[in-house]
Amino acid sequence: MDAIEMLRRLVAFDTTSRNSNLDLIDFVRSYLAGHGVDSELVFDHGGAKANLYATLGPKTAGGVILSGHTDVVPVDDQDWDTDPWTVTEQHGRLYGRGTCDMKGFVACCLALVPEFLERGLREPIHLAFSYDEEVGCLGVHGLIAHVLAHHPKPRLCLVGEPSMMQVVDAHKGIRSFVTTVTGLEAHSSATHIGVNAIMVAADLIRFLAGLGDELKARGDATGRFTPPFTTLSVGTIHGGTAVNIIPRHCQFVWEYRSLPGTDADEPIRRFEEHVRTKVLPAMEEKAPGIAAVTTMPRSITPALSPDPGSAAETLAKALAGVNDTLAVSYATEAGIFQVHGIPTVICGPGDILQAHRPNEFVAIEQMDACVTFLRKLADRVCVN
Ligand SMILES: [Zn+2]
């Protein structure tokens, strides 16, 4: 099966992150089994989703991880010209949800499996396909933990997120949180007894805005990022029931995206300190034992830090035939592999500008470039 046919098969599975990805995983597992390759599945808590890890070649230490996610973002409320779950070829482009982000890369890896095996691997190639990347890189943590617990550490990792086959060695990290404010309900005329959860939340958000301004003013010494600073944003807010009731409840979801090499704990630490020293004491005066502000982490995606001369960077540059590396503004699973001590860079087919949009596509030329990249990898890790 060539890469484009493989892509057709993968896109046909609606693996929107809210759905199970097991049909796709079963398909990949039986495809690999057909080539004599065993797969290891690492399930989520509910058992409805799984990561897949498979090793081609010798079960020795080292090896190259080819990593991709199996989930895609929703097509809800998007105006598509074609069926998003059917790959449609037009003017050298393959349209469909996930073609670019990032079933194109996964398809190229799978299509090359027979070639890797026939040429005889001297060093293992590991396929690492995760779930729930698009909702905060949730699945890959279990995958990496499984690999490090049961196998010798791989030598390096290539994450095939869309980069137009350029080598990306840096991205920002993301932390997201849910903050819940619990106040004290009262008639809206009785502001002297009620604790207004929405107004407390507004105070907290004003604090975050100030923090965001401060992070912006610090800028980016490397000059590689757009925008050139750590960003902070509140995404949703819910609270209150009626205008004449002092609201008891307000919840907001927020995130920040830190530049690599900066203290990613600082914003949450300062937020918690503000809550503890300034906000809570005032609330507790009126509602002791009831008033509360709790902040729960939603997701943690570490930044990818440049690691010049790393095994991953050196290999990817040689395979892609490029001399430079890029920094990108989107986040990936790459930083998670890196914090576990596995040198990692990003290189994959397609343009991130096409991702997450209606009429997502990958250019056939990009698929070809990825196949060429993987064949060059075979030249390095195979006997023949
Ligand atoms: Zn992606």
Residues whose N, C-alpha, C, O or C-beta is under 5 A from the ligand:
A	BS01	ZN	D101 M102 E161
